[in-house]
Amino acid sequence: MMGKFAWPRKVVVEVCNARNLMPKDGQGSVSAYAVVDFVGQRRRTATCPRNLNLQWDERLEFLVLDPDTMEVETLELNLYNEKKGSDRHNFLGKVKIPSTSFAEEGEEVLSYYLLQKRSVFSQIKGEIGLKIWFVDGPLPPPVPAALAAEEKGAAASDAAAAKAEEKPTVSTATSHGTSQDQAKETVSQENNPEPSPLTPPLKGPSWEELSSWSEARLLQHSLQMDTYNALERMLVDESEEPRPLPLSLLETVTNNFSEDMKIGSGGFAVVYKGALGSKMIAVKKLSGAVDMDEKQFIKEIECLMKARHKNIVRFLGYCADTQGLLKDFGGKPVLADVRNRALCFEYVPKGSLDKHITDASCGLEWAVRYRIIEGICEGLHYLHKNYILHLDLKPANILVDDNMVPKIADFGLSRRLDQNQSAIIATTIVGSL
């Protein structure tokens, strides 16, 4: 039976201003924006340029599926300085606000919160002014006839049941079938306002749609949005750690791994672009062959988790999804494991180095060539210092960004040594010849 939920509530956060911030741009000012997280949803403000006392007056909205549980939630706001020409921005401070302090609509007041450090070594100062209130939605629409009939159940009289058999309009037997599908179809056709350009591009359901969803579907949507928001947050905050990612999320951002999003392929994997708001990520989908080397997949993740350097492509997360699929084997049904393995990275727009050094008309200046060589050496030195052997370093496995900064990639053959180990003995040839 479909779960029953209170009508959704909207929480509004008005980011008003910030004052006395720590200068971060080398010119005595900051260009700041706020990122707000609440109930698995993430919103951000526009960037307010070059000042230490900033004014936004911008409203961000969040949808609370179950108002009864809101009192245990906490709102978190992180403030960042936008570094021109870079995706990695400076942290300016954060605040955490319990939802029990939120006001009802019409009773909100401007409150200032001191910006907190993220660690004992952070240099943070200043405060941010916010107004926070909640608005309850309109009364829910009438319960669809199918659900009303189901809820009556045994309470319906014998006479009413007999009448329903003579002229069935909507019966309890079809409450999860055609009638419910028609009700959902009607709901989904209602107007859904255009999302804010700062709202994640995952299609947001309307309040009416949410009220008709089952508890399992609501939970799945909430978990996917939570992971999506965390992944988007990683692109602006380099201190965030890589995390496991659901297959459904990677399918969404790559348009179900469509050919249009494909940017490269090799013997064991295909690489796709993924759209994450206004930014892009790269998703490396490994071959699903039965003989996939699971141990090597784990080794690759282990090396990537330890490798964090400006000249190494940034690792964002991994997917290790296994689903049972019923197959016919010798005339008997068997449950076969279908494995989906994928790795997620920052998107490096100019592709691999081999496309630049083999082009005779490229004409890279010597200073650029030197910086590329220097960056590769620094990245490789970092790996060796952390007991990581790449084992397949070549121009095709080095990516370059818009500023021609090299980033070592493709750790599919890499190994990580123990700290007291100085070498490995290979019984098979690995790498490129």
DAJOPE-V860118 format. One record per residue. RES is the residue in one letter. PHI is phi in whole degrees, -180 to 180 (* if undefined). BURIAL is 1 if it has 16 or more other C-alpha atoms within 10 Angstrom, else 0. Layout:
RES:PHI:BURIAL
RES:PHI:BURIAL
This chain:
M:*:0
M:-65:0
G:-67:0
K:-106:0
F:-134:1
A:-68:0
W:-65:1
P:-58:1
R:-119:1
K:-108:1
V:-107:1
V:-112:1
V:-115:1
E:-98:1
V:-84:1
C:-88:1
N:-160:1
A:-140:1
R:-145:1
N:59:0
L:-76:1
M:-80:1
P:-64:1
K:-134:1
D:-98:0
G:79:0
Q:-125:0
G:80:0
S:-149:1
V:-140:1
S:-119:1
A:-110:1
Y:-141:1
A:-110:1
V:-117:1
V:-116:1
D:-118:1
F:-158:1
V:42:1
G:74:1
Q:-120:1
R:-130:1
R:-134:1
R:-139:1
T:-88:1
A:-72:0
T:-86:1
C:-99:1
P:-84:0
R:41:1
N:-164:1
L:-108:1
N:-127:1
L:-111:1
Q:-132:1
W:-107:1
D:53:0
E:-116:0
R:-100:1
L:-119:1
E:-118:1
F:-131:1
L:-103:1
V:-103:1
L:-70:1
D:-129:0
P:-57:1
D:-64:0
T:-100:0
M:-65:1
E:-66:0
V:-96:0
E:-88:0
T:-128:0
L:-91:1
E:-123:1
L:-119:1
N:-117:1
L:-109:1
Y:-128:1
N:-97:1
E:-82:1
K:-88:0
K:-61:0
G:78:0
S:-142:0
D:-89:0
R:-104:1
H:-111:1
N:-81:1
F:-81:1
L:-110:1
G:136:1
K:-144:1
V:-136:1
K:-123:0
I:-128:0
P:-68:0
S:-69:1
T:-67:0
S:-93:0
F:-69:1
A:-94:1
E:-76:0
E:-57:0
G:95:0
E:-114:0
E:-71:0
V:-135:0
L:-75:0
S:-125:0
Y:-106:1
Y:-124:0
L:-68:1
L:-72:1
Q:-101:1
K:-77:1
R:-91:0
S:-148:0
V:-66:0
F:-94:0
S:-70:0
Q:-107:0
I:-129:1
K:-155:1
G:107:1
E:-147:1
I:-126:1
G:-101:1
L:-133:1
K:-121:1
I:-133:1
W:-150:1
F:-124:1
V:-131:0
D:-82:0
G:-71:0
P:-67:0
L:-60:0
P:-64:0
P:-67:0
P:-55:0
V:-63:0
P:-53:1
A:-56:1
A:-63:1
L:-73:1
A:-62:0
A:-65:1
E:-68:1
E:-70:0
K:-66:0
G:48:0
A:-68:0
A:-71:0
A:-68:0
S:-73:0
D:-61:0
A:-67:0
A:-66:0
A:-64:0
A:-63:0
K:-66:0
A:-66:0
E:-69:0
E:-69:0
K:-136:0
P:-73:0
T:-94:0
V:-141:1
S:-106:1
T:-66:1
A:-66:0
T:-108:0
S:-64:1
H:-110:0
G:-116:0
T:-59:0
S:-61:1
Q:-67:1
D:-63:0
Q:-65:0
A:-63:1
K:-66:1
E:-62:0
T:-64:0
V:-64:1
S:-69:0
Q:-85:0
E:-71:0
N:-64:0
N:-122:0
P:-60:0
E:-62:0
P:-71:0
S:-63:0
P:-63:0
L:-93:0
T:-81:1
P:-53:1
P:-75:1
L:-60:0
K:-61:0
G:-89:1
P:-72:0
S:-76:0
W:-61:1
E:-65:1
E:-65:1
L:-59:1
S:-69:1
S:-100:1
W:-80:1
S:-76:0
E:-62:0
A:-64:0
R:-69:0
L:-62:1
L:-65:0
Q:-61:0
H:-64:0
S:-64:1
L:-65:1
Q:-66:1
M:-66:1
D:-63:1
T:-68:1
Y:-59:1
N:-65:1
A:-65:1
L:-66:1
E:-65:1
R:-65:0
M:-64:1
L:-71:1
V:-112:1
D:-128:1
E:-71:1
S:-81:0
E:-67:0
E:-89:0
P:-58:1
R:-146:1
P:-67:0
L:-126:1
P:-73:1
L:-59:1
S:-60:0
L:-69:1
L:-65:1
E:-64:0
T:-67:1
V:-73:1
T:-102:1
N:56:1
N:60:0
F:53:1
S:-76:0
E:-63:0
D:-64:0
M:-97:1
K:-75:1
I:-123:0
G:178:0
S:-155:0
G:-143:0
G:-70:0
F:-124:0
A:-159:1
V:-124:1
V:-108:1
Y:-123:1
K:-81:1
G:-130:1
A:-90:1
L:-128:1
G:65:1
S:-89:0
K:-110:0
M:-121:1
I:-128:1
A:-116:1
V:-120:1
K:-98:1
K:-96:1
L:-78:1
S:-60:1
G:-93:0
A:-63:0
V:-61:0
D:-90:0
M:-56:0
D:-81:0
E:-67:0
K:-65:0
Q:-69:0
F:-62:1
I:-66:0
K:-63:1
E:-63:1
I:-63:1
E:-59:1
C:-68:1
L:-65:1
M:-65:1
K:-92:0
A:-99:1
R:-132:1
H:-155:0
K:-64:0
N:-106:1
I:-129:1
V:-57:1
R:-77:1
F:-92:1
L:-104:1
G:170:1
Y:-142:1
C:-123:1
A:-131:1
D:-100:1
T:-130:0
Q:-126:0
G:-84:0
L:-126:0
L:-75:0
K:-128:0
D:-92:0
F:-132:0
G:62:0
G:82:0
K:-121:0
P:-74:0
V:-129:0
L:-97:0
A:-98:0
D:-81:0
V:-105:0
R:-99:1
N:-119:1
R:-123:1
A:-150:1
L:-125:1
C:-119:1
F:-134:1
E:-63:1
Y:-89:1
V:-108:1
P:-68:0
K:-89:0
G:76:1
S:-85:1
L:-64:1
D:-61:0
K:-73:0
H:-100:1
I:-88:0
T:-95:0
D:-90:0
A:-64:0
S:-90:0
C:-64:0
G:64:0
L:-65:0
E:-68:0
W:-60:0
A:-62:0
V:-68:0
R:-59:0
Y:-63:0
R:-64:0
I:-66:1
I:-62:0
E:-61:0
G:-65:1
I:-63:1
C:-63:0
E:-66:0
G:-65:1
L:-68:1
H:-62:0
Y:-62:1
L:-61:1
H:-66:0
K:-65:0
N:-103:1
Y:62:1
I:-114:1
L:-106:1
H:-75:1
L:72:0
D:-153:1
L:-80:1
K:-160:0
P:-55:1
A:-69:0
N:-106:1
I:-123:1
L:-101:1
V:-128:1
D:-91:1
D:-61:0
N:-98:0
M:60:1
V:-84:1
P:-78:1
K:-138:1
I:-69:1
A:-135:1
D:58:1
F:-99:1
G:-63:1
L:-111:1
S:-69:1
R:-136:1
R:-118:1
L:-85:1
D:-72:0
Q:-64:0
N:-97:0
Q:-110:0
S:-111:0
A:-160:0
I:-126:0
I:-107:0
A:-95:0
T:-93:0
T:-132:0
I:-79:0
V:-125:0
G:93:0
S:-102:0
L:-108:0
